[in-house]
Structure formats: C-alpha cells, structure tokens
Amino acid sequence: MKSVWTPARDWFLGLTMRERVLVGVAGALAGVLIVIYGLILPLGAAHDAAHVRHRDAVIAAGQVMAGLEQLDAAPAPRGGAGPVAQAVAQIADAEGLVLQSNDPRGNDSALVVIPTAAPGSAFAFLDMLRRQGIVAEQVTITPAADGSVSVNATVRRAGK
C-alpha cells in the first residue's frame, strides 16, 4: 500500500542537491512565517486585549466602589410621609430611570429593580433617595459590558 507522502517524496528525491536545499529553505521560511503570523501575533493581540478589558473592569469597579463609599459616608436624614414606593417612583422619574419593578413592602419599605442605567444616574438616584430619608438596606449593582449598570435595592424609610 502506498503512503500519502510517496508522490511528494519521489518528487523531492528527483530534485538536484541545490534544488533540495532551496526547497528546504523555502519550507523553513514558510514554517517560520506561519508560526509568527498564525500563532505568535494573534496570541499577543489577544493578551493585549485582555489587559485592556481588565484595566477597564478595574476602573469601573473602582468607580462603583467610590460611589458606594460616598453614599455610606453621608448621614441619612429622617424622611417625610407617604409610601416609600411612591417616593421611589417619583425620584426615578425625575432622574429619567425606568423601573422594572417597584414592589412595596408595606408603607415603609420597597424592593426596587432598575434593569439598566448609567452609573452616575444610579448613584444620583440612591443619593436622592437618601436625601428624602429613604435608605438602602441592601444594594446590588451589576456592571454590564456596555458600561451601564443594573440596580437591585431594598429600601426603607430611615429610622424604621
């Protein structure tokens, strides 16, 4: 049974010594180029892109943490009257945010979900709530790939 490589071997053996050297050098150069342009450069570009994505993620996380620290640092004033869910809806509307849900938990508490918002708007919303005497008991801010964030928060009237 003949090997798949038999015709190529026969062709190569039919060449003169000078031609064999030239074909060998051309093959080695082609191999080097394939390794460089097919393996090394794409892997290097992927590595560089991963560093850029990591840097951007670290910066975004730092901005989120700085915003949370600002919210924690300010004292919460005592709030006014009325259901918390109603105040949350008014403040979200004033900030231009769309609430996915605003589930009241009695008059003094609510569960709020904002599916997408700019990080600055989300923190401004939480700060406006704090200024109205509504504090966040639990906040989950999830960054998205497009630079926006989603917010899930349980809020209650301060002092309750």
Backbone bond lengths (Angstrom), bond angles and torsions (degrees), N, CA, C in turn:
res aa  C-N    CA-C-N  psi(-1)  N-CA   C-N-CA  omega(-1)  CA-C   N-CA-C  phi
1 M - - - 1.449 - - 1.523 108.73 -
2 K 1.304 114.75 134.20 1.467 119.56 -177.82 1.520 110.65 -83.38
3 S 1.300 114.95 144.54 1.455 121.52 176.04 1.527 109.38 -79.66
4 V 1.325 115.35 157.05 1.466 121.17 176.73 1.520 110.22 -64.40
5 W 1.297 116.04 -29.47 1.462 121.10 -175.74 1.542 112.89 -87.64
6 T 1.289 118.60 -4.09 1.466 121.33 -177.15 1.528 113.42 -58.01
7 P 1.349 119.89 -47.10 1.470 118.42 178.86 1.533 112.38 -61.89
8 A 1.322 117.92 -39.65 1.462 120.79 179.84 1.531 110.23 -67.67
9 R 1.341 116.97 -40.05 1.452 120.68 178.30 1.535 110.92 -64.44
10 D 1.332 115.80 -43.09 1.463 119.47 178.87 1.526 111.18 -63.25
11 W 1.328 116.00 -40.44 1.473 120.05 178.40 1.525 109.90 -62.38
12 F 1.351 116.10 -46.97 1.460 120.62 -177.58 1.533 110.82 -63.78
13 L 1.303 116.92 -40.96 1.470 119.49 -179.75 1.528 111.74 -70.05
14 G 1.328 117.90 -21.12 1.461 121.66 177.37 1.514 113.16 -78.84
15 L 1.340 117.25 -9.25 1.467 121.00 179.98 1.521 110.44 -80.41
16 T 1.333 114.83 157.20 1.464 119.40 174.14 1.524 108.44 -74.75
17 M 1.328 116.90 167.25 1.469 120.33 -179.31 1.528 110.91 -59.91
18 R 1.304 117.31 -41.09 1.477 121.66 179.25 1.522 110.17 -62.24
19 E 1.335 117.86 -44.08 1.469 121.52 179.62 1.530 110.88 -65.70
20 R 1.329 117.19 -38.09 1.467 120.46 178.03 1.529 111.11 -62.05
21 V 1.331 116.08 -42.00 1.468 120.00 178.19 1.518 110.12 -63.42
22 L 1.326 118.04 -45.10 1.468 121.28 -179.88 1.526 111.59 -63.59
23 V 1.337 117.02 -43.57 1.469 120.05 178.01 1.532 110.04 -64.59
24 G 1.313 118.38 -39.01 1.461 122.08 177.88 1.516 112.03 -63.61
25 V 1.331 116.51 -43.96 1.468 120.61 178.10 1.523 110.35 -64.54
26 A 1.338 117.12 -43.22 1.470 120.42 178.64 1.526 110.53 -62.43
27 G 1.327 117.44 -40.75 1.467 120.81 177.61 1.512 112.09 -63.88
28 A 1.341 116.63 -41.57 1.467 120.57 178.99 1.523 110.79 -64.78
29 L 1.350 116.65 -42.84 1.472 119.81 177.94 1.526 110.99 -63.39
30 A 1.332 116.47 -41.49 1.474 119.78 178.24 1.527 109.93 -63.10
31 G 1.320 117.78 -40.71 1.462 121.25 177.79 1.517 112.20 -62.58
32 V 1.338 116.12 -43.08 1.465 120.13 178.97 1.525 110.25 -62.74
33 L 1.332 117.89 -44.72 1.464 121.08 179.53 1.526 111.84 -63.69
34 I 1.320 116.47 -39.52 1.466 119.64 178.14 1.522 110.49 -63.91
35 V 1.309 117.96 -41.46 1.465 121.18 178.94 1.526 110.36 -65.65
36 I 1.334 117.09 -43.52 1.466 120.01 -177.89 1.530 111.15 -67.82
37 Y 1.344 117.12 -55.12 1.460 120.66 -173.90 1.526 113.67 -83.02
38 G 1.316 117.51 -19.33 1.452 119.62 -179.11 1.512 114.05 -99.62
39 L 1.330 117.58 -16.47 1.454 120.05 -175.87 1.529 112.96 -128.97
40 I 1.321 116.99 -58.23 1.467 120.42 -172.62 1.530 112.02 -66.44
41 L 1.334 118.17 -51.75 1.473 120.18 -177.69 1.530 112.75 -64.58
42 P 1.345 120.82 -44.52 1.470 118.60 176.78 1.529 113.39 -62.32
43 L 1.327 117.06 -39.76 1.462 118.80 177.75 1.528 111.59 -66.43
44 G 1.320 117.53 -38.04 1.461 120.55 176.76 1.519 111.93 -64.04
45 A 1.329 116.77 -41.83 1.466 120.33 178.39 1.529 111.02 -65.26
46 A 1.324 117.36 -40.40 1.465 120.60 177.43 1.530 110.87 -64.07
47 H 1.317 116.60 -39.10 1.470 121.35 178.15 1.528 110.56 -63.54
48 D 1.326 116.94 -45.44 1.465 120.88 178.71 1.524 111.38 -63.01
49 A 1.341 117.09 -41.51 1.462 120.72 179.06 1.527 110.83 -64.66
50 A 1.311 117.39 -36.43 1.465 120.46 177.74 1.528 110.74 -65.02
51 H 1.330 116.85 -38.78 1.466 119.73 176.81 1.529 111.05 -63.18
52 V 1.321 117.44 -41.32 1.467 121.05 179.85 1.530 109.90 -64.81
53 R 1.339 117.34 -45.49 1.472 120.32 178.96 1.528 110.79 -62.30
54 H 1.321 116.98 -39.36 1.463 119.98 179.21 1.526 110.97 -65.43
55 R 1.330 116.31 -44.37 1.466 119.88 178.71 1.524 110.80 -59.77
56 D 1.344 117.17 -44.85 1.468 121.11 179.48 1.528 111.16 -62.49
57 A 1.335 116.84 -39.43 1.464 120.51 179.31 1.526 111.03 -66.87
58 V 1.318 116.99 -38.97 1.470 120.42 178.52 1.527 110.29 -65.92
59 I 1.318 117.38 -41.10 1.470 120.72 178.62 1.522 110.39 -64.42
60 A 1.341 116.99 -44.35 1.466 120.40 179.47 1.525 111.15 -63.34
61 A 1.326 116.86 -41.23 1.461 120.18 178.56 1.528 110.54 -64.61
62 G 1.323 116.88 -38.82 1.465 120.44 177.62 1.514 112.19 -63.99
63 Q 1.326 116.93 -38.79 1.461 120.34 177.54 1.518 111.25 -65.77
64 V 1.327 116.47 -40.95 1.467 120.20 178.27 1.528 109.53 -63.81
65 M 1.323 117.31 -44.95 1.464 120.34 -179.77 1.531 111.74 -64.72
66 A 1.333 116.74 -38.90 1.470 119.79 178.47 1.523 110.48 -63.86
67 G 1.317 116.66 -40.68 1.467 119.96 177.55 1.514 111.84 -64.04
68 L 1.326 116.85 -40.65 1.466 119.94 178.24 1.517 111.43 -66.15
69 E 1.334 117.07 -38.83 1.460 120.18 178.14 1.528 111.04 -64.48
70 Q 1.323 117.80 -37.89 1.464 120.73 177.05 1.519 110.69 -64.36
71 L 1.329 116.44 -40.25 1.460 119.33 178.26 1.523 111.70 -66.23
72 D 1.322 116.86 -38.59 1.460 120.47 -179.97 1.524 112.14 -71.30
73 A 1.336 117.46 -31.39 1.460 121.51 -174.58 1.531 112.67 -71.83
74 A 1.313 117.60 -30.13 1.466 120.30 -176.08 1.527 110.06 -84.01
75 P 1.338 117.32 136.87 1.467 119.66 177.85 1.532 110.15 -71.67
76 A 1.308 115.90 146.53 1.464 121.20 -178.48 1.519 109.88 -90.32
77 P 1.339 118.17 123.19 1.462 120.14 177.05 1.528 111.07 -75.12
78 R 1.298 116.36 160.31 1.464 121.97 177.33 1.520 107.67 -74.81
79 G 1.317 116.62 134.73 1.459 122.06 -172.07 1.505 114.55 -86.17
80 G 1.334 113.43 175.33 1.453 121.71 -179.95 1.513 111.88 -89.08
81 A 1.331 115.35 -158.37 1.455 121.41 -176.62 1.519 109.95 -99.06
82 G 1.322 115.65 174.07 1.457 121.23 177.87 1.513 111.33 97.47
83 P 1.326 115.28 160.55 1.466 119.23 -179.58 1.531 111.69 -65.40
84 V 1.319 115.38 141.91 1.459 121.49 -179.88 1.524 110.22 -63.18
85 A 1.335 117.59 -40.50 1.464 120.99 -178.27 1.525 111.33 -59.96
86 Q 1.317 116.97 -36.29 1.469 121.05 178.94 1.526 110.23 -68.09
87 A 1.310 117.48 -44.14 1.465 121.06 178.74 1.525 110.44 -64.14
88 V 1.325 117.11 -39.63 1.466 121.33 178.67 1.526 109.78 -61.79
89 A 1.319 117.47 -44.43 1.468 121.14 -179.46 1.525 110.87 -62.94
90 Q 1.333 117.60 -41.31 1.464 120.74 179.70 1.525 111.42 -65.48
91 I 1.315 116.93 -43.47 1.459 120.55 -178.95 1.528 110.56 -67.89
92 A 1.318 117.78 -40.88 1.467 121.02 177.80 1.518 110.36 -62.19
93 D 1.329 116.93 -40.47 1.461 120.59 178.06 1.525 110.92 -65.29
94 A 1.324 116.74 -39.82 1.464 120.70 178.88 1.531 111.21 -65.65
95 E 1.343 117.78 -32.55 1.467 122.26 179.34 1.525 111.81 -85.36
96 G 1.332 117.66 -5.89 1.460 121.04 -179.67 1.523 113.28 77.19
97 L 1.317 116.93 25.60 1.463 121.44 -179.64 1.520 110.47 -99.47
98 V 1.315 115.74 145.40 1.455 121.45 178.01 1.520 107.84 -101.52
99 L 1.329 116.02 123.03 1.457 120.74 179.15 1.515 109.55 -88.02
100 Q 1.320 116.21 127.19 1.463 119.77 174.11 1.517 109.23 -75.23
101 S 1.333 115.84 -39.92 1.462 120.09 174.39 1.520 108.93 -150.35
102 N 1.317 114.26 151.13 1.454 123.56 178.53 1.518 105.51 -144.94
103 D 1.326 115.78 78.30 1.461 121.54 -173.68 1.518 110.35 -90.19
104 P 1.350 117.16 114.33 1.464 119.30 178.20 1.526 110.74 -68.80
105 R 1.294 115.68 143.26 1.468 123.71 174.01 1.535 106.16 -120.71
106 G 1.326 115.77 70.84 1.456 121.03 -171.59 1.525 108.45 81.99
107 N 1.342 117.18 -165.85 1.464 120.97 -179.81 1.520 112.92 -82.27
108 D 1.334 116.96 -21.54 1.461 120.26 -170.80 1.524 114.63 -107.45
109 S 1.327 118.40 10.96 1.456 119.67 -177.42 1.525 109.46 -155.08
110 A 1.354 115.63 155.76 1.468 120.78 178.02 1.526 109.06 -156.83
111 L 1.329 114.20 153.52 1.463 121.73 173.31 1.523 106.69 -106.75
112 V 1.343 117.32 121.75 1.461 122.97 -173.48 1.521 109.64 -117.62
113 V 1.342 117.11 135.23 1.459 122.14 176.01 1.526 108.08 -129.12
114 I 1.334 116.03 122.13 1.465 122.87 174.39 1.522 105.62 -114.12
115 P 1.342 118.61 112.57 1.463 119.77 -173.64 1.519 114.62 -70.17
116 T 1.325 118.03 -33.71 1.462 119.99 179.84 1.527 109.80 -152.81
117 A 1.334 114.39 134.71 1.464 120.30 179.57 1.521 108.26 -159.85
118 A 1.308 115.30 156.37 1.459 120.01 171.85 1.531 107.07 -69.96
119 P 1.334 117.99 144.41 1.471 119.28 -178.47 1.530 112.85 -55.61
120 G 1.341 117.23 -40.66 1.460 119.99 179.36 1.515 112.38 -63.54
121 S 1.328 117.03 -40.19 1.463 120.83 178.53 1.514 111.32 -66.50
122 A 1.323 116.87 -38.94 1.465 120.31 179.87 1.531 110.63 -63.41
123 F 1.335 116.57 -44.32 1.457 119.18 179.59 1.532 111.48 -71.09
124 A 1.327 117.16 -34.96 1.466 119.61 175.44 1.521 110.32 -63.26
125 F 1.334 117.27 -39.33 1.459 122.18 177.44 1.528 110.43 -60.70
126 L 1.336 116.84 -48.69 1.463 120.00 179.72 1.527 111.25 -64.26
127 D 1.339 117.47 -35.88 1.461 120.79 177.90 1.530 111.09 -68.60
128 M 1.319 116.79 -39.71 1.478 119.98 177.56 1.528 110.23 -63.77
129 L 1.322 116.81 -39.29 1.465 119.54 176.22 1.523 110.04 -60.49
130 R 1.335 115.81 -45.16 1.468 119.98 -179.63 1.521 110.99 -60.93
131 R 1.316 117.06 -39.36 1.469 120.74 179.51 1.527 111.74 -66.76
132 Q 1.318 116.41 -24.89 1.458 120.75 177.68 1.530 111.71 -89.90
133 G 1.326 116.56 4.82 1.455 120.38 177.51 1.521 113.11 85.55
134 I 1.325 116.45 19.63 1.465 121.00 178.69 1.523 106.97 -113.05
135 V 1.329 116.27 118.50 1.450 120.83 -176.55 1.525 110.69 -107.22
136 A 1.312 115.24 153.18 1.462 121.04 179.09 1.517 108.47 -90.44
137 E 1.329 116.08 122.26 1.460 120.35 175.29 1.520 110.11 -79.52
138 Q 1.330 115.58 -40.07 1.455 120.66 -179.95 1.526 107.57 -144.83
139 V 1.336 116.38 131.67 1.468 121.81 179.28 1.518 108.29 -131.44
140 T 1.319 115.54 132.11 1.459 121.60 172.79 1.518 106.94 -121.88
141 I 1.324 116.39 116.66 1.459 122.01 178.98 1.520 106.98 -113.31
142 T 1.327 115.41 120.05 1.460 121.17 -176.59 1.516 109.35 -114.12
143 P 1.346 118.59 117.50 1.471 119.80 178.80 1.525 110.80 -74.74
144 A 1.339 115.54 147.49 1.464 122.07 176.11 1.525 108.63 -108.77
145 A 1.310 115.55 166.32 1.465 121.12 -177.53 1.521 112.17 -65.41
146 D 1.343 117.52 -27.12 1.463 120.36 -177.48 1.527 112.95 -84.93
147 G 1.333 118.19 4.86 1.458 121.54 178.30 1.512 113.57 96.12
148 S 1.326 117.95 -8.93 1.453 120.71 177.75 1.526 109.39 -85.06
149 V 1.333 115.91 174.08 1.456 121.20 177.16 1.522 108.93 -132.78
150 S 1.322 116.20 157.21 1.463 121.03 169.20 1.519 106.73 -112.88
151 V 1.338 115.08 146.32 1.459 120.53 -174.97 1.525 108.98 -124.96
152 N 1.314 116.01 128.12 1.465 123.16 169.76 1.515 105.56 -120.18
153 A 1.336 117.08 122.88 1.462 119.28 -176.24 1.522 110.68 -141.43
154 T 1.311 114.88 142.11 1.456 121.33 168.67 1.514 105.04 -105.57
155 V 1.327 117.07 120.23 1.468 122.12 -176.38 1.514 109.43 -118.36
156 R 1.328 114.91 153.43 1.472 120.73 177.44 1.522 108.50 -147.46
157 R 1.303 114.37 161.43 1.462 119.51 177.00 1.530 108.39 -71.37
158 A 1.323 116.79 137.17 1.469 121.66 -177.83 1.525 109.40 -61.79
159 G 1.330 116.03 138.40 1.452 120.96 176.84 1.515 113.16 87.33
160 K 1.307 119.32 1.07 1.468 121.49 -178.18 1.499 110.20 -103.65
